[in-house]
Amino acid sequence: MDKRDFDYDLPEARIAQQPLARRSDSRLLHVARDGSARADRQIVDLPALLAPGDLLVFNDTRVLAARLFGYKDSGGRVEVMLERVLDSGRISAKIRANKPPRAGVTITIGGHRLGVDAREGELYTLSLIDGDSIAGLLDAEGHIPLPPYIRRADTTGDRSRYQTVWARHDGAVAAPTAGLHFDRALLDALDERGVGTDYVTLHVGSGTYQRLREGDVRDQRLHAERIRVTESLCKRIATTRAAGGRIVAVGTTVVRTLESAARQPGAEGELRPYEGETALFLTPGDRFHVVNAMLTNFHEPQSSLLMLVSAFAGRDTILAAYEHAKRAEYRFLSYGDAMLIA
C-alpha cells in the first residue's frame, strides 16, 4: 500500500486560509459509509442527521500558543515549536535555525531565557533559565501554531477560533479541527434532539503534519501522542450501544483514541479505560471496534488522516467524495468544511 494510492489534486484556492464568520456557517458533505449516497448539507443540519440516543464524542484538548521566536547567544534567529511541556520548567520542542543549536546554547525569547539540554532525533529538551514558568513564557510570547498550509501569520482572533469551544486540557500544538464547527447554539440543538455528548483527550502533536516516507505505508510508524479514555466514557459508550445508539467520533483524533483504547493489551477489541501514548496508524483493511460514524474535515493528499477515513469508508468512496467536494467548492483542511460519514 503506497501513499500515492491516496493522492488527489488539491488546488491552492480550495485551502481555507481564514475561519468563517461563524463556526456553524460551515458546509457539511453527508456521505453514506457504504458509498451508496452523498448529499450537500450545512453543519447546522447535523442534529437532523443523527438520531436520539446517538453519542457524539469530542476531543477536549486545548491548543497551546506553541510557536516561539527568539535568538541564540550568537544573535542568530530561531523558531521554537513546542512538542510537549515536560514540567513547569522544561519543554520538548523542534528548533528551526541556520545551524542546529548544540547542548549548552542559550535561547532568548522576550524576557525569558532557555538552555538547550540535549537533542534526540528532531526533538530538543530545553530548560527555563530566566522567567517565571513555561506557562508564563507561552502566555507572554507564544503564537498560535497554525498549520503550514495556512500561509499567513497568526492573529489574535486565531487564539479563540483555532480552539474548540469546549477545550479544557492544555497540551495540543494543533487543533482537533472537526470540532471547530460547533458553537453553543449547535450544541444546544443536539441536546434538544436527544443526542448525547462526551469527551476523550488526545494532545495533538506537531508530527500530525509529518509527511509519510516512500514505500509501503503499513511499515511506517506515526508520531506518538498522549491520550486519555475514562472509565465513565467506556460505560456510557457501552450503554449507548446496548440501547441501539451510534458512537459518532468528532474527528480523526477521537477515532484514534477510542480505537487505541480498544487495542490495548488484553482488550481484544473491547473499549477499556486507558491513559498513555498512541501511535495507531489505521489504513484500509483495519477493523473499527468502537466507532460507528465519523465527522471529519477534508484532509491533505497522501496523508495518514486521509488513509484513516479511507479505512473507515473505503478509498474509492472517499476519493469520489473529495472530487465532488472540489467541484462544489467546499473549503478544505483545518479551517475548512466538514464531512459526515454515516
C-alpha positions, 0 to 999 in steps of 0.5 A: 500500500503506497501513499500515492494510492491516496493522492488527489489534486488539491488546488491552492484556492480550495485551502481555507486560509481564514475561519468563517464568520461563524463556526456553524456557517460551515458546509457539511458533505453527508456521505453514506459509509457504504458509498451508496449516497452523498448529499450537500448539507450545512453543519447546522443540519447535523442534529437532523442527521443523527438520531436520539440516543446517538453519542457524539464524542469530542476531543477536549484538548486545548491548543497551546500558543506553541510557536516561539521566536527568539535568538541564540547567544550568537544573535542568530534567529530561531523558531521554537515549536513546542512538542510537549511541556515536560514540567513547569520548567522544561519543554520538548520542542523542534528548533528551526535555525541556520545551524542546529543549536548544540547542548549548552546554547542559550535561547532568548525569547522576550524576557525569558531565557532557555538552555538547550539540554540535549537533542534526540532525533528532531526533538530538543529538551530545553530548560527555563533559565530566566522567567517565571514558568513555561506557562508564563513564557507561552502566555507572554510570547507564544503564537498560535501554531497554525498549520503550514498550509495556512500561509499567513501569520497568526492573529489574535482572533486565531487564539479563540477560533483555532480552539474548540469551544469546549477545550479544557486540557492544555497540551495540543500544538494543533487543533482537533479541527472537526470540532471547530464547527460547533458553537453553543447554539449547535450544541444546544440543538443536539441536546434538544434532539436527544443526542448525547455528548462526551469527551476523550483527550488526545494532545495533538502533536506537531508530527500530525503534519509529518509527511509519510516516507516512500514505500509501503505505508503499513511499515511506517510508524506515526508520531506518538501522542498522549491520550486519555479514555475514562472509565465513565466514557467506556460505560456510557459508550457501552450503554449507548450501544446496548440501547441501539445508539451510534458512537459518532467520533468528532474527528480523526483524533477521537477515532484514534483514541477510542480505537487505541483504547480498544487495542490495548493489551488484553482488550481484544477489541473491547473499549477499556479505560486507558491513559498513555501514548498512541501511535495507531496508524489505521489504513484500509483493511483495519477493523473499527471496534468502537466507532460507528460514524465519523465527522471529519474535515477534508484532509491533505493528499497522501496523508495518514488522516486521509488513509484513516477515513479511507479505512473507515469508508473505503478509498474509492468512496472517499476519493469520489467524495473529495472530487465532488467536494472540489467541484462544489467548492467546499473549503478544505483542511483545518479551517475548512468544511466538514464531512459526515460519514454515516 
